[in-house]
């Protein structure tokens, strides 16, 4: 019987023996890998921040603030309601991508964590989740200019590694509450993600066990991508020019609309980059 924890690969190869020749198994694995890659990337390319800004404001969030099509810039530009829709959209697209990967290869949960390759040849759920993050950062629909992938990474962690998500979200909240730098919290938990996943997997399998190599590679790549995407933020933090998070200030679009017209030479109209 088909099980979402084991996936379609296991059902076709191990249970029904529909694919029992080596070439059939290799073709099935390749096909499922490509489906996971393209489903993840195409779903991830649907950028919720851009969609929300265009539908509700007739605007493009990338024209404001940091120019980033992500949750933080949406919050600063349009406010909490727009940020909520952005959050829901980015979480749902990532979860859907992972679900497609899980149908193919299973979630393979063991000890409260999806450990990757147990029943299938490859961890398709992780592959789909990773490429949804890639699609979010370099979306094919929006000129390959998207967000920084933090929210999609959080959604992936929530579904595949819920224990790690709970730990890292507490770390993130603590850092942001202390420093008011969202970027610093994002980079910190991004770097910690592969470490806590590896530690948890070691607990599941014991000292002699090992984590699937592709899962390790994917979590390390995610950490590297998040650091790279925030390199400008880190530089501004070191210079003391990084903008801090504030829920009290008005959205930039609303503030611009309400502000009286100023003289062109008053020196106050520069936009933060």
Residue pairs with C-beta under 8 A, 6 or more apart in sequence:
1 11
1 15
2 8
2 11
3 10
3 11
3 106
4 102
4 103
4 106
4 107
5 106
5 107
5 108
5 109
5 119
6 106
6 108
6 119
7 102
7 103
7 104
7 105
7 106
7 107
7 108
7 119
7 120
7 124
8 32
8 103
8 104
8 105
9 28
9 29
9 32
9 104
9 105
9 106
9 119
9 120
9 121
9 124
10 105
10 106
10 119
10 120
12 18
12 19
12 28
13 19
13 20
13 25
13 28
13 120
14 119
19 25
19 27
19 28
25 121
29 120
29 121
29 122
32 104
32 105
32 120
32 122
32 124
33 122
33 124
33 127
35 100
35 104
35 124
36 100
36 101
36 104
36 105
36 124
36 125
36 127
36 128
36 131
37 127
37 128
37 131
38 131
39 97
39 100
39 101
39 128
39 131
40 97
40 100
40 101
40 127
40 128
40 129
40 130
40 131
40 132
40 134
40 135
41 131
41 132
41 134
41 135
41 140
42 135
42 140
43 93
43 94
43 96
43 97
43 132
43 135
44 93
44 94
44 97
44 131
44 132
44 133
44 134
44 135
44 136
44 139
44 152
45 135
45 136
45 139
45 140
45 141
45 142
45 146
46 89
46 93
46 135
46 139
46 141
47 69
47 90
47 136
47 139
47 141
47 142
47 146
47 147
48 85
48 86
48 87
48 88
48 89
48 90
48 93
49 61
49 69
49 70
49 71
49 73
49 74
49 86
49 90
49 147
50 60
50 61
50 62
50 69
50 139
50 142
50 146
51 89
52 61
52 74
52 78
52 82
52 85
52 86
52 89
53 59
53 60
53 61
53 74
53 77
53 78
53 82
54 60
56 78
56 82
56 85
57 78
57 82
57 253
59 253
61 68
61 69
61 73
61 74
61 77
61 78
62 68
62 69
62 145
64 73
64 76
64 77
64 252
64 253
64 271
65 73
65 76
65 77
65 252
65 271
65 272
66 72
66 73
66 243
66 272
66 273
67 73
67 273
68 147
68 148
69 142
69 145
69 146
69 147
70 86
70 146
70 147
70 148
70 150
70 151
71 83
71 86
71 87
71 90
71 147
71 150
71 151
72 182
72 183
72 245
74 82
74 83
74 86
75 82
75 83
75 251
76 243
76 249
76 251
76 252
77 251
77 252
77 253
78 251
78 252
78 253
78 254
79 250
79 251
79 254
80 247
82 251
86 151
87 151
90 136
90 147
90 151
90 152
90 155
91 151
91 152
91 154
91 155
91 158
93 132
93 152
94 129
94 132
94 133
94 136
94 151
94 152
94 155
94 156
94 159
95 155
95 159
97 128
97 129
97 131
97 132
98 125
98 128
98 129
98 132
98 155
98 156
98 159
98 160
100 128
101 123
101 124
101 125
101 126
101 127
101 128
101 129
102 124
102 125
104 120
104 124
105 119
105 120
105 121
105 122
105 123
105 124
105 125
106 118
106 119
106 120
106 124
106 125
107 114
107 125
107 160
108 114
108 115
108 116
108 117
108 118
108 119
108 120
108 123
108 125
109 115
110 118
110 204
111 200
111 203
111 204
112 162
112 163
112 200
112 204
113 160
113 161
113 162
113 163
113 164
113 197
113 200
113 201
113 204
114 123
114 125
114 126
114 159
114 160
114 161
115 201
115 204
115 205
115 211
115 212
115 215
116 123
116 126
116 211
116 212
116 214
116 215
117 123
117 212
117 214
117 215
122 214
123 212
123 214
123 215
123 218
125 159
125 160
126 160
126 214
126 215
126 218
127 214
127 218
129 152
129 156
129 159
129 160
129 218
130 156
130 218
130 221
130 222
132 152
132 156
133 149
133 152
133 153
133 156
133 222
133 225
134 149
134 225
135 146
136 146
136 147
136 149
136 151
136 152
137 146
137 147
137 148
137 149
137 225
137 229
138 144
138 145
138 146
139 145
139 146
148 186
148 226
148 229
148 230
149 222
149 225
149 226
149 229
150 186
150 190
150 226
153 190
153 193
153 222
153 226
154 165
154 168
154 169
156 222
157 164
157 165
157 168
157 193
158 165
161 196
161 197
161 200
163 200
164 193
164 196
164 197
164 200
167 196
168 189
168 192
168 193
168 196
169 189
171 185
171 188
171 189
171 192
172 185
172 186
172 188
172 189
173 185
175 181
175 184
175 185
175 188
175 189
176 182
176 184
176 185
176 245
179 185
179 244
180 244
180 245
180 246
181 233
181 237
181 242
181 244
181 245
182 245
183 230
183 233
183 234
183 237
183 242
184 233
184 234
184 237
186 226
186 230
187 226
187 227
187 230
187 233
187 234
190 222
190 223
190 225
190 226
190 227
191 223
191 226
191 227
193 219
193 222
193 223
194 216
194 219
194 220
194 222
194 223
197 211
197 215
197 216
197 219
198 211
198 216
198 219
201 209
201 210
201 211
201 215
202 209
202 211
205 211
227 234
233 242
236 242
236 243
243 272
249 255
250 258
262 268
262 269
